[in-house]
Structures are given as structure tokens and as C-alpha cells.
Amino acid sequence: MKAPAFLVRAALMLFITAFCISSAGAQANSPAAPEKSKFDYQELARAPEKARNRRNPLENNTDAPAAGRKLFEKYCAECHGADAAGTGKAPSLRADEVQQATPGALFWLISNGVVRKGMPVWSRLPEPQRWQIVRFLKSLGAPEPAPQPVIN
């Protein structure tokens, strides 16, 4: 007898949640590590060349960043932070690695997720919505560098 699809999905989500909680607990008890070592952004490099070379069909759409922001707030901010600067759960999307990634690589990552690291697969979102999120992310730019103290 085959399990209904919703039961399989529910079991998978419970497993992912348990994994994330246990990982967060282990990280909380370990010494603080620099952002780079915790989130290596290597998944972006794993995007196939064909995916990396895809162009965002909404690149010149002036409404896309605002629409992407709304989608980001609904689906992504819980883990990546309301300002996309990252949290203990997920990396900053303002980091140079993300901002320098091609729109196609970002689209591929959003579509395929990184399940083993807790990022869900978002391929169920319509393709235009995923491109809107990419457009929003690219509109963020890299974070401003921290001001350097003035030494007299």
C-alpha cells in the first residue's frame, strides 16, 4: 500500500524541522564561528552552467522588485531575516557571493532548495514569482561595510 503524498510530505517536513532544531542546538553550544565558515555559499557554485546562464525575463520589469519583496517576506524572511542579512538559520542574501551570482544561479537554487541544509524546494511557486524573488534579491546589493574607527 502506497502512503498518500500528504503523509510523505508531512513526514519529510517533520524530519527537516527536527534536523534544523538539532543543528541549531549544536551550533548554540559551539564557539561562535565567522559568517564565512558557517555559510559557505557553495550551493550557488553547484548550479549547472545551463542554469547559471539563464537570464531573468523580469530584469527590466520595474514592478518585479516590489513583488519579489512581498514574496520574500512571505516565504523567505523567517529564515533569512526581514532585511535578508541572514540569521542563525540561514545565510545573508546581501553577501557578495549572492550579489555576484547570476540571476540564473539564484533561480536554480530557489527552485531546487538545499534540503540537507534546511532550505526547502520552492519549485511549487510559479516561475514568474521565483524570478520576482531573484529580482528583489539582486536589488538589495551588498551590505555596506562597517565604519572604521577614526584613530587620531
Secondary structure, DSSP 4 states (H G I P E B T S, - for coil): -PPPHHHHHHHHHHHHHHHHHHHHHHHHHSPP--HHHH---HHHHTS-HHHHTPPPTTTT-TTHHHHHHHHHHHHTHHHH-TTSS--SSS--SSSHHHHTS-HHHHHHHHHH-BGGGTBPP-TTS-HHHHHHHHHHHHHH-SPPPPPPPP--
